[in-house]
Structure formats: C-alpha cells, structure tokens
Amino acid sequence: MKRLLSITLLLLLTFAAHADKVKVRLYSNITISTLNISFDLGYYNLYANGDELLEELVGDGRSVLIRPEGNLLHVSVNETDYGTFSSVRLEATDTACILCLNPEGNKQRTYEGNLEVKSQKRGGLLLINEVEFETYIAGVVQSEIYGKETDIFRIQAIISRTWALRNLGKHQSEGYNFCDNVHCQAYHNRCIRPDIMLGAIESSGETLVDSLGALIETPFHSNSGGETANSEDVWRTALPYLRSVEDTFSFQMRQSNWVKTIDINRWLNYFSKTHKLNIQDSSIRDTLLHFSQEHRKTRLLGIPLTRIRIDWQLKSTFFSLSVDSASNTVLLHGHGYGHGVGLSQEGAIRMVELGIPYDSILRHYYTGASIHQDPYANHNYVEMYVEQISRIIEEDKNKQTQTHSKKDDWLGRLFRLRDREEREEVYIESEQDNENDWQYEW
C-alpha cells in the first residue's frame, strides 16, 4: 500500500515538475453571451473546428469577436467576418503571450496560454484556458490571498498546488480539469504581481504530504477566529492532519470578528418551524437566546451549526448570542470567516509578519503533515526566475512614483529584458515604447 501511494505521488509530482498544462473553465458561474478578445502581449494563431487555420499571428491591434449562433459560434476579427464554427481555439505562439477577455456585461480579465471556446446547450459560451500548471497556480495565489511578504504567497502556492494535484480529474467528464470558482479554486486573472510570482516560483516542487507520503487535503479559509475546526465537525470525514488547533494569530485581522443582528421572533420561529423545537419551553428558549462558545462547538440543541450558518448566511459557525431588549433583537457576536478547517489565511499572514518560517506555519495548521520537495523539479529554472523577478521587484521599489501599463508587468518586462540579452543589446527601460492600456467598450 505504501509503495502504491509513493508511486502515485511520484507520478503526480512529475506532472507538476514538467510544467504540463491544465484546462480551467473561466467565468464558470456566469453566462457569457458575447466575448471580445484582445491581445496584451505576443501573437496567437486562430483556429476553428479543430485545426482549420482562420488567421495567424493575431496580436496587438486585432480584436476577435465571438458570439453564439444556435449551436455554433460566429467569429469575426476586426472587419473580417469568418462565419460560424463548432469550436474556436486561440493558440499562443510563444511563452510570453497574454489574452485580454472582455465578456459583455462582465469584468475584463487577462490570461496566459491558449483559449478554447465552445457553445453550451443551455446557452452562452464555454471558455477554457489551457495554461501551464505553475502559471495556473500563480493565478490562483493572486486570486485567493492578500499580503506583501513573499512567504505568504509561497504558503498559498504550496497548498493550492497540493489541492490541484489531488484533484486533476475533478471536472474531467466535462472536458477540463478545474473551474475558476470556489468549487475548485479562485482563478480570476493571470498573475501580474512579481512578488506573488516570486513566492509561487520559490515553492516550485513543494507539496504537503502525510506520514505515508500521500498528498493531503489542504482546505483553507479566511480567518479561524482564534481556533480552527476538526474536519469531521464541518464535513463527514475525520482526517488526522485536519485537527482543531489554537490560533491566536488570527486575532485582530480584517476578518477576526463580526456581528449580525436578527429580530428575536424571526430567530425563534426559525428553530420552531425549521427544526421543530418547542420555543415555549423556557430552557430551550434561554439556550437559543444565550448560546455561547468559548471554544468551537458543533451543534446548538442538536442542530448542526453548519446548517445554521448556511440558513442565516453567517460568516462562520463560531459565534455567541446576546439579547438587546430595547430593540427586541438577538445579536450574534462572531469570530472568523469561513468553514474553519485547515489553514487560516489571515493567521498565516500574521505569522509570516512575525517572522515564523513558512514550513512551521504549514505544520501548525496541518497536524503531522510535512513538505515534500519534488526531486525532479528544475532548480536551475527556479533560480534563474527568482533572480530575474527579484531584480524587477527591486526596480519597482526604487520607482514607486512611476506608473506602468498593465502590459508592462513582470512578464512583459522579463521577456523584453531576456530578448535584448540574447541579442547582446543594452536594455534601457526608459526607451521602451509607451503602451496604453486597451479596454473594450461595449
């Protein structure tokens, strides 16, 4: 059994080490009726119906418009109308290529890699970003956590990478690996911040494993409120590495505390009608109005707190009650934000700020787990990028008043620098073309 787990882990880690691509469904919780695509960096070849080349080297100044027409897609590029097709694919011609997606009525996003577009039976467009695994991880980190210290992003990259490797087949039957929403992991843009990319690259090849060497589940939440939850308190399965731990590091952060006010009659009637409790019983009524949690509990009069949280849209299950007689309301004094299992992001942020090593932070939240370093990871690649991105970060610190185009983020600067080095030319940043941001207006 142990050997089988080791072989499985080796295969999964080899997948990440070789930077294979994954497919991620974009705007997965939104119906996209019309999509305009522009190009921030590099050139793409436009294909339809598989390998039918419609136009090559589509780049800056070109605009691809796609809209559903029955079960087909109507495609045009600038003034050229190409007609209708069953599918469309934009394929990057180089590593440094950036697509800008402008769905009608929704926020603009940018992504690296390729884009597949299909029509959906229930209407709208199905968008799938085919992207290198580690590029996806960096985009997830940017979408999932905030902060300034590189180790914050390293921690998030490790747990996001571990989750992704465990769940490669989550949407396999639908033709992609992951969606971009919380059902999987948030992935709402490519990574544009060099400090986030630095943290992701420094974590290259690192995953969390249990005592048998198997990848673990790595749930995380915004803030524990001072104490994390056991996995079985929220879900059905008790996992040895998802144990409740004291977490004072989550105090005095953005999501540490919350208050919700509810009319007393609404609160009591909910338990009477939904859960069939006798609210005329003084003992039951008193408990419902004065429930308290010094430490996390799982139930209130036999009712799962997870159910109460969902029904009342509470930030967490970690709350206590008091009554405001003057307004005839019950006050829920809550702690934390999220399900409470695994890593508290704001707790981890605080621990990093206090100088606690990233591996100690992960062991704090995932009991008994350890970091596995993939022996097949390309360390030369990592060291090269760490050095170059560190230079970009240092340049930005020295030019804080200077504004950059979004096309002038770390990726564009990195590849322009490398291109000039390969041609043995001097790179003078002030002599770069002055690029303007491109925003499609509907």
WONOR-V946985 format. One record per run of one state. SS is the DSSP state (2 for helix, 1 for strand, 0 for the rest). FROM is the first residue (numbers start at 1). TO is the last residue. If there is no record, write none. Layout:
SS/FROM/TO
SS/FROM/TO
This chain:
0/1/1
2/2/17
0/18/20
1/21/26
0/27/33
1/34/41
0/42/43
1/44/48
0/49/51
1/52/58
0/59/63
1/64/69
0/70/71
1/72/77
0/78/79
1/80/85
0/86/86
1/87/92
0/93/97
1/98/103
0/104/108
1/109/112
0/113/113
1/114/119
0/120/124
1/125/132
2/133/144
0/145/149
2/150/166
0/167/171
2/172/174
0/175/177
1/178/179
0/180/193
2/194/202
0/203/205
1/206/209
0/210/214
1/215/215
0/216/219
1/220/221
0/222/222
1/223/223
0/224/226
1/227/227
0/228/228
1/229/229
0/230/230
2/231/234
0/235/245
1/246/246
0/247/247
2/248/250
0/251/256
1/257/263
2/264/275
0/276/281
2/282/290
0/291/298
1/299/300
0/301/302
1/303/304
2/305/312
0/313/318
1/319/324
0/325/328
1/329/335
0/336/336
1/337/337
0/338/340
1/341/341
0/342/342
1/343/344
2/345/353
0/354/357
2/358/365
0/366/369
1/370/373
0/374/378
2/379/398
0/399/405
2/406/408
0/409/409
2/410/422
0/423/428
2/429/431
0/432/442
